């Protein structure tokens, strides 16, 4: 019984070695994205095999699909107006007249209550 050759031997021939090198690069990219985000991702290697001629030759096609972890959605809390617009400030609340207050003089000592 003959031993089956490792699949990596065959993968090295697809695209003259570019397929397996690209898959390695994409895997490193995926690992980095998963490490950064803490979420999972996926890499899919697809190999299509079809008979090329009657002489026994086979035609192999390789594809790589990388699915990186999704980024967190961006959010905003806005208030709806009767006209259907969105505002950052609640239109039903009164505006406060806020004023800046100067910082106390550093040379003055503050009293504390005991």
Buried (B, 14 or more C-beta within 10 A) or exposed (E): EEEEEEEEEBBBEBBEEEBBEBBEEBBEBBEEBBEEBEEEBEBEBEEEEEEEEEEEEEEBEBEBEBEBBEEEEEEEEEEEEEEEEEEEEEEEEEEEEEEEEEEEEEEEEEEEEE
